[in-house]
């Protein structure tokens, strides 16, 4: 995959991912009001000591009207990203907005998907800043490379962490996770309660994640690993309702295509 196609895929899918997240934040905006369950005066107590000026800034930033204004700006910036591509101004707005949301939700609202979105925006920001001094193609190569390394390591580390856990090696962890899914405990006759199937599924995902770096040596492998990634993240969405995970990682798959092609072109 050449750089131009990778950039277009990244920007379009990242824009949609950010827009979807913004809509979700907007739908629960009442919950962050002073009388809501996620009131800032309560949540700010969990943030370590900060300089007085930073405390005042955050208190101002998370006033309900200002928080909603941030979401509107974020939504417009996401639409701009989708329609006109990544430019320094819009990328910077989205990057700063993502940081403010991470702080607002004490690190993350939806776990790894929020940090993966930050990775996407950071890579695009790197590309835009470097483009001020370097050839745009080289600047984007650096940005896409940054995103690809983080995305690749997310799979690789996840796989090898599972290898270290006996419950994943035996397949028991898979059944436990599925029991806690959207649809409640698995039915007594569910195929995923069969130890042999849980064992095979667990090891299929462990091996897929653990050997993901092989794509760096053969660009054709990314089609296989990327296809499995789409299925995996869709299943996570289907069973656990984590729609953000699907779009946050899917947006970054094009960077893996680019990195593998880039490395093997030399």
Backbone torsions as a table, in degrees:
resi	resn	phi	psi	omega
1	UNK	NA	126.8	-179.7
2	UNK	-78.6	168.3	-174.1
3	UNK	-62.1	-39.2	-176.3
4	UNK	-64.0	-43.6	179.0
5	UNK	-66.8	-41.2	179.3
6	UNK	-60.7	-40.7	179.6
7	UNK	-65.1	-43.8	-179.7
8	UNK	-63.8	-43.3	178.2
9	UNK	-63.3	-44.1	-179.8
10	UNK	-60.9	-51.0	-175.0
11	UNK	-66.0	-42.3	-179.2
12	UNK	-65.5	-47.7	-177.4
13	UNK	-71.7	-35.6	177.0
14	UNK	-66.6	-40.3	178.6
15	UNK	-60.5	-45.5	178.9
16	UNK	-64.2	-42.2	179.2
17	UNK	-59.8	-46.3	179.9
18	UNK	-66.2	-40.6	179.7
19	UNK	-64.0	-42.1	177.7
20	UNK	-61.3	-44.8	177.8
21	UNK	-61.0	-42.0	-178.2
22	UNK	-63.1	-40.9	177.4
23	UNK	-62.0	-40.4	178.5
24	UNK	-63.7	-44.7	177.6
25	UNK	-60.2	-41.3	-178.0
26	UNK	-64.5	-38.0	-178.0
27	UNK	-66.1	-25.5	179.3
28	UNK	-110.5	21.8	-176.2
29	UNK	-60.8	-32.4	179.3
30	UNK	-62.0	-25.2	-177.4
31	UNK	-72.2	-15.5	-179.5
32	UNK	-99.6	2.2	174.7
33	UNK	-66.0	162.7	-178.3
34	UNK	-52.6	-31.5	179.8
35	UNK	-93.6	2.0	-177.5
36	UNK	-82.4	172.3	-177.4
37	UNK	-73.1	-19.5	179.4
38	UNK	-116.7	49.0	-179.4
39	UNK	-63.8	135.8	179.8
40	UNK	-62.4	-43.2	178.2
41	UNK	-55.3	-27.9	177.0
42	UNK	-81.3	-46.0	-175.3
43	UNK	-69.8	-30.8	-177.8
44	UNK	-63.8	-21.1	179.1
45	UNK	-67.0	-20.8	-180.0
46	UNK	-86.1	-7.8	-179.3
47	UNK	-89.7	132.1	-179.0
48	UNK	-55.6	164.8	-178.9
49	UNK	-54.8	138.3	179.2
50	UNK	-130.1	163.5	173.5
51	UNK	-59.3	152.3	-176.8
52	UNK	-57.5	-40.9	-177.6
53	UNK	-63.6	-34.2	179.9
54	UNK	-71.9	-38.9	177.2
55	UNK	-60.3	-45.3	-179.7
56	UNK	-63.5	-40.0	179.7
57	UNK	-64.4	-45.7	-178.8
58	UNK	-65.9	-40.2	177.2
59	UNK	-60.2	-38.7	177.6
60	UNK	-69.8	-42.0	-176.2
61	UNK	-64.9	-30.3	-174.5
62	UNK	-103.8	12.5	165.6
63	UNK	-57.3	135.6	-173.6
64	UNK	-47.7	-44.4	-179.4
65	UNK	-66.5	-39.3	179.1
66	UNK	-69.8	-36.1	177.7
67	UNK	-63.6	-43.5	178.1
68	UNK	-66.1	-35.6	176.7
69	UNK	-62.9	-39.1	177.0
70	UNK	-60.2	-42.3	-179.1
71	UNK	-65.1	-40.0	177.5
72	UNK	-63.0	-45.7	178.7
73	UNK	-62.1	-40.5	179.9
74	UNK	-63.7	-42.8	178.8
75	UNK	-63.7	-42.8	178.1
76	UNK	-65.3	-38.6	178.7
77	UNK	-65.3	-38.3	178.3
78	UNK	-64.7	-41.6	177.2
79	UNK	-64.3	-39.7	177.6
80	UNK	-62.9	-41.0	178.0
81	UNK	-60.7	-41.4	-178.8
82	UNK	-69.2	-38.7	-173.9
83	UNK	-85.3	-36.5	-174.1
84	UNK	-121.9	4.4	176.2
85	UNK	82.7	-179.4	-176.7
86	UNK	-81.3	123.6	172.4
87	UNK	-128.2	159.3	-172.4
88	UNK	-56.3	-45.9	-176.5
89	UNK	-62.1	-51.7	-177.0
90	UNK	-67.8	-36.3	178.5
91	UNK	-65.5	-41.1	179.1
92	UNK	-64.6	-41.4	177.7
93	UNK	-59.9	-45.6	-179.3
94	UNK	-67.9	-38.0	-180.0
95	UNK	-64.7	-49.5	180.0
96	UNK	-64.1	-40.8	178.3
97	UNK	-61.3	-38.4	178.4
98	UNK	-65.7	-40.7	177.5
99	UNK	-62.3	-42.7	-180.0
100	UNK	-64.2	-37.4	178.3
101	UNK	-69.7	-37.4	177.8
102	UNK	-62.2	-43.3	178.2
103	UNK	-65.9	-43.3	-178.0
104	UNK	-57.9	-35.2	-178.0
105	UNK	-103.5	27.6	173.2
106	UNK	56.8	41.2	175.6
107	UNK	115.2	-41.2	178.9
108	UNK	-170.9	145.2	174.5
109	UNK	-93.4	-36.6	-175.6
110	UNK	-133.7	40.1	172.6
111	UNK	63.0	-135.9	-173.0
112	UNK	-61.4	-26.2	-179.0
113	UNK	-65.4	-34.4	178.3
114	UNK	-67.6	-40.2	178.6
115	UNK	-71.7	-33.5	177.1
116	UNK	-68.0	-34.6	174.6
117	UNK	-64.0	-39.2	176.7
118	UNK	-63.1	-37.6	176.5
119	UNK	-60.7	-45.2	180.0
120	UNK	-59.6	-48.5	-177.3
121	UNK	-68.4	-35.1	177.3
122	UNK	-65.1	-43.0	178.1
123	UNK	-61.9	-41.7	178.2
124	UNK	-66.9	-37.0	178.4
125	UNK	-67.1	-40.0	175.9
126	UNK	-57.8	-45.4	-179.3
127	UNK	-62.4	-42.0	-178.0
128	UNK	-68.8	-39.9	179.6
129	UNK	-68.8	-46.0	-179.7
130	UNK	-64.7	-29.1	179.5
131	UNK	-65.1	-17.3	176.0
132	UNK	-71.8	-20.2	-175.1
133	UNK	-122.4	-22.3	-175.0
134	UNK	-121.6	173.4	172.5
135	UNK	-60.8	132.7	-177.3
136	UNK	-53.9	-35.6	-180.0
137	UNK	-64.1	-42.3	178.0
138	UNK	-68.9	-36.5	178.7
139	UNK	-62.8	-43.7	179.2
140	UNK	-69.9	-32.2	176.0
141	UNK	-60.8	-39.8	177.9
142	UNK	-66.9	-44.1	-179.9
143	UNK	-64.7	-45.5	178.2
144	UNK	-65.9	-37.3	177.6
145	UNK	-62.7	-41.1	177.7
146	UNK	-59.6	-48.0	-179.5
147	UNK	-63.4	-43.3	-177.3
148	UNK	-63.4	-42.0	-178.7
149	UNK	-63.0	-44.1	179.2
150	UNK	-66.1	-41.0	-179.7
151	UNK	-66.1	-44.8	179.1
152	UNK	-61.1	-44.8	-178.3
153	UNK	-67.3	-28.4	179.4
154	UNK	-63.8	-38.7	176.9
155	UNK	-73.3	-47.4	-175.1
156	UNK	-60.2	-48.4	-178.8
157	UNK	-65.7	-41.1	179.4
158	UNK	-59.4	-42.1	-179.9
159	UNK	-64.6	-45.1	-177.1
160	UNK	-76.6	-23.9	171.5
161	UNK	-65.9	-40.0	178.2
162	UNK	-64.4	-37.6	179.7
163	UNK	-59.5	-33.4	-177.7
164	UNK	-77.2	-13.7	-176.2
165	UNK	-101.6	122.4	-176.8
166	UNK	-61.3	-36.2	-177.7
167	UNK	-67.2	-27.3	175.5
168	UNK	-79.6	-38.6	179.6
169	UNK	-63.5	-32.6	-178.8
170	UNK	-85.2	-17.9	-177.4
171	UNK	95.4	-7.3	-177.9
172	UNK	-63.9	-36.0	-176.8
173	UNK	-62.9	-35.7	-179.4
174	UNK	-62.0	-44.6	179.1
175	UNK	-64.6	-40.1	179.1
176	UNK	-61.7	-45.1	179.9
177	UNK	-63.8	-44.3	-179.0
178	UNK	-66.4	-30.2	176.5
179	UNK	-65.5	-24.9	-178.6
180	UNK	-98.3	13.5	-177.1
181	UNK	-74.2	-176.0	-177.0
182	UNK	-58.6	-34.3	-171.9
183	UNK	-97.3	19.9	176.3
184	UNK	77.7	-171.6	-179.9
185	UNK	-56.8	146.5	176.5
186	UNK	-60.6	144.8	175.0
187	UNK	-58.6	151.3	-179.3
188	UNK	-55.4	-30.4	-177.3
189	UNK	-98.6	13.5	-178.8
190	UNK	-61.5	141.4	179.7
191	UNK	-64.5	-25.4	-178.2
192	UNK	-75.5	-7.0	173.4
193	UNK	-85.0	-10.1	178.1
194	UNK	-74.2	119.9	-175.7
195	UNK	-54.6	-39.5	-176.5
196	UNK	-67.9	-36.8	-179.9
197	UNK	-73.1	-41.4	177.0
198	UNK	-61.1	-37.9	178.3
199	UNK	-64.2	-47.2	-179.0
200	UNK	-64.9	-43.0	179.7
201	UNK	-63.8	-43.3	179.9
202	UNK	-59.8	-47.4	-177.5
203	UNK	-72.1	-27.5	175.6
204	UNK	-63.0	-45.2	179.9
205	UNK	-72.8	-36.0	178.5
206	UNK	-61.7	-47.4	-178.7
207	UNK	-67.2	-41.9	179.0
208	UNK	-58.7	-46.0	-179.6
209	UNK	-72.1	-42.7	-173.4
210	UNK	-67.4	-29.4	-179.0
211	UNK	-106.8	17.0	-179.0
212	UNK	-54.2	-34.8	179.8
213	UNK	-59.9	-11.0	178.0
214	UNK	-60.7	-21.9	179.7
215	UNK	-62.5	-21.4	-178.9
216	UNK	-70.5	-19.8	-176.6
217	UNK	-99.7	-15.4	-178.5
218	UNK	-148.6	106.3	-177.2
219	UNK	-58.8	-27.2	-179.5
220	UNK	-66.0	-26.9	-178.4
221	UNK	-66.9	-24.9	-177.6
222	UNK	-63.4	-28.8	178.0
223	UNK	-65.4	-37.1	178.2
224	UNK	-72.8	-52.4	-177.0
225	UNK	-65.7	-38.6	178.4
226	UNK	-66.9	-38.4	177.6
227	UNK	-63.9	-42.7	177.1
228	UNK	-64.3	-36.2	178.8
229	UNK	-60.8	-43.6	178.7
230	UNK	-61.5	-43.7	179.0
231	UNK	-64.5	-45.0	-178.6
232	UNK	-59.7	-50.1	-177.1
233	UNK	-69.8	-30.1	175.4
234	UNK	-67.7	-39.6	178.4
235	UNK	-65.2	-37.9	176.0
236	UNK	-61.3	-42.3	176.1
237	UNK	-63.8	-44.4	-174.6
238	UNK	-65.7	-44.2	-174.7
239	UNK	-85.7	-29.1	-173.9
240	UNK	-119.7	-3.8	178.2
241	UNK	74.8	13.9	-176.6
242	UNK	-87.4	70.9	-178.1
243	UNK	-64.2	-30.1	179.9
244	UNK	-61.8	-36.2	-179.4
245	UNK	-60.9	-42.6	-178.0
246	UNK	-58.8	-50.5	-174.9
247	UNK	-75.9	-34.7	-179.2
248	UNK	-63.7	-41.8	179.9
249	UNK	-81.1	-36.7	178.6
250	UNK	-60.4	-38.3	179.5
251	UNK	-58.8	-29.8	-174.5
252	UNK	-95.6	-4.7	-178.3
253	UNK	-63.2	-32.4	-179.7
254	UNK	-63.1	-28.3	178.0
255	UNK	-66.6	-31.9	177.7
256	UNK	-70.1	-40.4	174.7
257	UNK	-58.4	-45.2	-178.2
258	UNK	-63.9	-48.1	-176.0
259	UNK	-62.6	-43.8	180.0
260	UNK	-62.7	-44.4	178.3
261	UNK	-65.4	-39.2	-178.7
262	UNK	-63.5	-46.7	-178.4
263	UNK	-64.8	-42.6	-175.9
264	UNK	-81.8	0.5	175.6
265	UNK	-84.9	-7.3	-179.6
266	UNK	-107.0	NA	NA
